[in-house]
Amino acid sequence: MTEQAFDLDLDRAARRGYPEAVYCAGKTPAHVGAIAATVRDRPDVTTLFTRASAEHADAVLRELPDAHHDPAAGLLAWPAAPPPASGGPVLVVAAGTSDLPVAREALLTARYLGRDADLIVDVGVAGLHRILGHLPALRAAHAVVVAAGMDGALPSVVAGLISAPVVAVPTSVGYGAAFGGLAPLLAMLNACAPGVAVVNIDNGYGAGHLAAQITATR
């Protein structure tokens, strides 16, 4: 019996407005390489490879040598150039530099889904003056993604300062009682400020995708 490793949903962009992403974790480099070879004939469809290890990236780049690769985010995108920006702008905020991989995954996802997206790093609640120094950028965005670990307090702070929706991403950054991101997840779910949506722990892709949908042209 022949094993089928994948069945790509190449019509998802036409059906939903957004393409399928390939989650590489748990797949072998051979599987990921075979998927890359399949999408090579569909340059009309933006394909993201998320949670890609160095071995996954090597397999993709063998088939798609001109793909964009961001090792920090563990993400590859093909075609390499993002589509023209449309809709409203997205701002991604990382509480600390340790949250940067998740924040960059959100940033690149929003960009490759067609949004103008920027990134602010190292503005956590340990020094509130830092986030207050970015109020004009925060208030210009149509959606703000906030990635934070530790106590997970930053999304509630940001949501209390702006009118746009906030997409909160708990990260697995923190010491023992952070429980691999569970503590910030619960803090974000209990945010005092309204207008905060919470995605799964370390799910930068999901956060960037939601922000892109929120800011789409209607």
For each residue, the residues with C-beta under 8 A, 3 or more apart:
1:
2:
3:
4: 7
5: 27 31 34
6: 31 34 35 38
7: 4
8: 20 35 38 39
9: 12 20
10: 13 20 39 42 45
11: 14 15
12: 9 15 16 18 19 20
13: 10 16 17 18 19 20 45 46
14: 11
15: 11 12
16: 12 13
17: 13 216
18: 12 13 113 209 212 213
19: 12 13 45 46 47 48
20: 8 9 10 12 13 47
21: 47 48 49 50 109 205
22: 27 32 35 47 48 49 50
23: 26 27 50 51
24: 27 32 49 50 51 52 53 56 74
25: 51 53
26: 23
27: 5 22 23 24 31 32 56
28: 31 32
29: 32 33 55 56 58 59
30: 33 34 59
31: 5 6 27 28 34 35
32: 22 24 27 28 29 35 36 49 52 56 59 60
33: 29 30 36 37 59 60 62 63
34: 5 6 30 31 37 38
35: 6 8 22 31 32 38 39 49
36: 32 33 39 40 47 49 59 60 62 63 64 67 78
37: 33 34 40 63
38: 6 8 34 35 41 42
39: 8 10 35 36 42 45 47 64 78
40: 36 37 43 63 64
41: 38
42: 10 38 39 45 47
43: 40 78 79
44:
45: 10 13 19 39 42
46: 13 19 77 78 79 82 83 112 113
47: 19 20 21 22 36 39 42 77 78
48: 19 21 22 75 76 77 108 109 112 205
49: 21 22 24 32 35 36 52 56 57 60 67 75 76 77 78
50: 21 22 23 24 74 75 105 109 205
51: 23 24 25 74 75
52: 24 32 49 56 57 60 74 75 76
53: 24 25 56 57 74
54: 57 58 71
55: 29 58 59
56: 24 27 29 32 49 52 53 59 60
57: 49 52 53 54 60 61 69 71 76
58: 29 54 55 61 62
59: 29 30 32 33 36 55 56 62 63
60: 32 33 36 49 52 56 57 63 64 67 69 76 78
61: 57 58 64 65 67 69 76
62: 33 36 58 59 65
63: 33 36 37 40 59 60
64: 36 39 40 60 61 67 76 78
65: 61 62
66: 78 79 80
67: 36 49 60 61 64 76 77 78 79 80
68: 76 77 78 80 81
69: 57 60 61 75 76
70: 73 74 75 76 104 108
71: 54 57 74
72: 100 101 104
73: 70 101 104 105 107 108 204
74: 24 50 51 52 53 70 71 101 105
75: 48 49 50 51 52 69 70 104 105 108 109 205
76: 48 49 52 57 60 61 64 67 68 69 70
77: 46 47 48 49 67 68 80 82 108 112
78: 36 39 43 46 47 49 60 64 66 67 68
79: 43 46 66 67
80: 66 67 68 77
81: 68
82: 46 77 85 111 112 114
83: 46 112 114
84: 114
85: 82 111 114 115 116
86: 114 115 216 217
87: 114 115 142 212 215 216 217
88: 115 141 142 143 214 215
89: 115 116 117 118 140 141 142 215
90: 110 115 116 117 118 141 142 143 144 145 208 211 212 215
91: 117 118 119 120 137 138 140 141 143 144 145
92: 103 106 107 110 117 118 119 120 144 145 147 208 211
93: 103 119 120 121 123 131 134 138 144 145 146 147 154 158
94: 97 99 100 102 103 119 120 121 122 123 147 148
95: 99 122 123 124 125 146 147 148 149 150 154
96: 99 100 121 122 124 148 149 150 173
97: 94 100 121 122
98: 149 171 173
99: 94 95 96 102 103 147 148 149 171 173
100: 72 94 96 97 103 104 121
101: 72 73 74 104 105 204
102: 94 99 105 106 147 169 171 202 203 204
103: 92 93 94 99 100 106 107 119 121 145 147 169 204
104: 70 72 73 75 100 101 107 108 119 204
105: 50 73 74 75 101 102 108 109 204 205 208
106: 92 102 103 109 110 145 147 167 169 204 205 207 208 211
107: 73 92 103 104 110 111 117 118 119 145 204 208
108: 48 70 73 75 77 104 105 111 112 208
109: 21 48 50 75 105 106 112 113 204 205 207 208 209 212
110: 90 92 106 107 113 115 117 145 208 209 211 212
111: 82 85 107 108 114 115 116 117
112: 46 48 77 82 83 108 109
113: 18 46 109 110 208 209 212
114: 82 83 84 85 86 87 111 212
115: 85 86 87 88 89 90 110 111 211 212 215
116: 85 89 90 111
117: 89 90 91 92 107 110 111 208 211
118: 89 90 91 92 107 137
119: 91 92 93 94 103 104 107
120: 91 92 93 94 123 134 137
121: 93 94 96 97 100 103
122: 94 95 96 97 130
123: 93 94 95 120 127 130 131 133 134 154
124: 95 96 127 130 131 148 150 154
125: 95 128 131 151 153 154 157
126:
127: 123 124 130
128: 125 131 132 157
129: 132 133
130: 122 123 124 127 133 134
131: 93 123 124 125 128 134 138 154 157 158 161
132: 128 129 135 161
133: 123 129 130
134: 93 120 123 130 131 137 138
135: 132 138 139 161
136: 139 140
137: 91 118 120 134 140 141
138: 91 93 131 134 135 141 144 158 161 162
139: 135 136 161 162 163 164
140: 89 91 136 137
141: 88 89 90 91 137 138 144 162 164
142: 87 88 89 90 164 214 215
143: 88 90 91 164 165 166 167 210 211 214 215
144: 90 91 92 93 138 141 158 162 164 165 166 167 211
145: 90 91 92 93 103 106 107 110 166 167 168 169 204 207 208 211
146: 93 95 154 155 158 166 167 168 169
147: 92 93 94 95 99 102 103 106 169 171 204 207
148: 94 95 96 99 124 151 152 153 154 155 168 169 170 171 173 184 188
149: 95 96 98 99 152 170 171 172 173 174 178 181 184
150: 95 96 124 173 174 178 183 184
151: 125 148 183 184 187
152: 148 149 155 168 170 183 184 185 186 187 188
153: 125 148 156 157 187
154: 93 95 123 124 125 131 146 148 157 158
155: 146 148 152 158 159 166 168 188 191 196 198
156: 153 159 160 187 188 191 192 193 196
157: 125 128 131 153 154 160 161 193
158: 93 131 138 144 146 154 155 161 162 166
159: 155 156 162 166 191 193 194 195 196
160: 156 157 192 193
161: 131 132 135 138 139 157 158
162: 138 139 141 144 158 159 166
163: 139
164: 139 141 142 143 144 195
165: 143 144 195 196 197 214
166: 143 144 145 146 155 158 159 162 193 195 196 197
167: 106 143 144 145 146 197 198 199 207 210 211 214
168: 145 146 148 152 155 188 191 196 197 198 199 207
169: 102 103 106 145 146 147 148 198 199 202 203 204 206 207
170: 148 149 152 181 182 184 185 187 188 198 200 201 202
171: 98 99 102 147 148 149 181 184 201 202
172: 149 178 180 181 201 202
173: 96 98 99 148 149 150 178 181
174: 149 150 177 178 181 183 184
175: 178
176: 179
177: 174 183
178: 149 150 172 173 174 175 181 182 183 184
179: 176 182 183
180: 172 201
181: 149 170 171 172 173 174 178 184 185 201 202
182: 170 178 179 185 186 201
183: 150 151 152 174 177 178 179 186 187
184: 148 149 150 151 152 170 171 174 178 181 187 188 201
185: 152 170 181 182 188 189 198 200 201
186: 152 182 183 189 190
187: 151 152 153 156 170 183 184 190 191
188: 148 152 155 156 168 170 184 185 191 196 198
189: 185 186 198
190: 186 187
191: 155 156 159 168 187 188 196 198
192: 156 160
193: 156 157 159 160 166 196
194: 159
195: 159 164 165 166
196: 155 156 159 165 166 168 188 191 193
197: 165 166 167 168 210
198: 155 167 168 169 170 185 188 189 191
199: 167 168 169 203 206 207 210
200: 170 185 203 206
201: 170 171 172 180 181 182 184 185
202: 102 169 170 171 172 181
203: 102 169 199 200 206 207
204: 73 101 102 103 104 105 106 107 109 145 147 169 207 208
205: 21 48 50 75 105 106 109 208 209
206: 169 199 200 203 209 210
207: 106 109 145 147 167 168 169 199 203 204 210 211
208: 90 92 105 106 107 108 109 110 113 117 145 204 205 211 212
209: 18 109 110 113 205 206 212 213
210: 143 167 197 199 206 207 213 214
211: 90 92 106 110 115 117 143 144 145 167 207 208 214 215
212: 18 87 90 109 110 113 114 115 208 209 215 216
213: 18 209 210 216
214: 88 142 143 165 167 210 211
215: 87 88 89 90 115 142 143 211 212
216: 17 86 87 212 213
217: 86 87
218:
